[in-house]
């Protein structure tokens, strides 16, 4: 009886754990977007007020904690390997890498595609507007990610626990 | 020297899709400029000759099969020069150039956005002109005895066409006047340099690319008239050196300096004394004897050939090069 009880507990707990792991991607997506918002705030502050150059800036942002900063890490590595590389190329590669290595959705990455365009413009006023635009778009994505999380996180967790319970019943 | 500069500092920026490596012509001596224009061949300019970059990466003096860069390629070169940070060169780009390591200046043309009568920014870059900044120590040896008189510095104007070596000469004059010249028993004086376009100092991110002397204070990126006033107020220079005079404000600034007892050495574009006289501001300067001596340079026997020296005080022509 005791073994059966432990077996039931194990199945339900395992399914619960799987459910929690799978549902965590909703949480991670949000935290990654949050990291990006913070990083882009620093990014625009540095280019507007301190005139920091891209190689230095990418190094600085790549050292920040958080999975969202993987994009900056990739660009930093690419620019380090070939200093004459175009930022646009490095950024596109980083976005492509991010598809498999982060929890960001393609629609989040589409928002980030416009970043190299911002660097083609040199005046501060435009940087201010671009900053506002990009951060608002990322905040919209964060809001969407929050809604998706609200809708799905519990559902996935509970769903997997119920799946575990169903397996137990079927086995019993 | 040019070959080393070209290969280390310029060539990496101009790699195109079709050109895998660029071969520097062996018999090229005195490279002046590299011009990159969209839909036009890339040209390398010597004092006398022009070379065209071919699709195989070589330079030829004939048109041949030239490599024709696109708008995107010109932009990519500029991006590479600016380390992908064109915004960091905003103020310089508004004046139409950026400075790259080594003190070389890259002139930029393209479309300009004007806001309220002032240049707001530049975009759609269509042409680049790499101009080599040089430091030729001792190149002012010929001119220096004319600039000094009884241990004092005279007010001097150096006139020459573009690309003949005015800036290089001013650099060496600054260095020698600042450090002192033992052969002429001249002790160094405090020199102020107004370097509006970072050309004289070859400055990049605060670091000077060229040696302008131990007693030299440099004000950079500042309009000449303002820079002259600032130096006068703050650094008490004995001699002020500045490049490419032209506007009325520049000359008013010079008069202020002279009233304060500071000597001026300046340069301007021109081919001959006749041309100098035809320009209103310069003509007035000669009439009012603001400059003591005027030097006319050419590239007849190589850059910086001293053609004529005029003593404005006595209206005498002191030297005519044969």
Interface residues (C-beta under 8 A of the other chain):
Chain A: X47 X51 X52 X53 X54 X55 X79 X83 X84 X86 X87 X119 X120 X121 X122 X123 X124 X126 X127
Chain B: X12 X13 X15 X75 X76 X79 X80 X82 X83 X84 X85 X86 X87 X88 X89 X90 X93 X120 X121 X122 X123
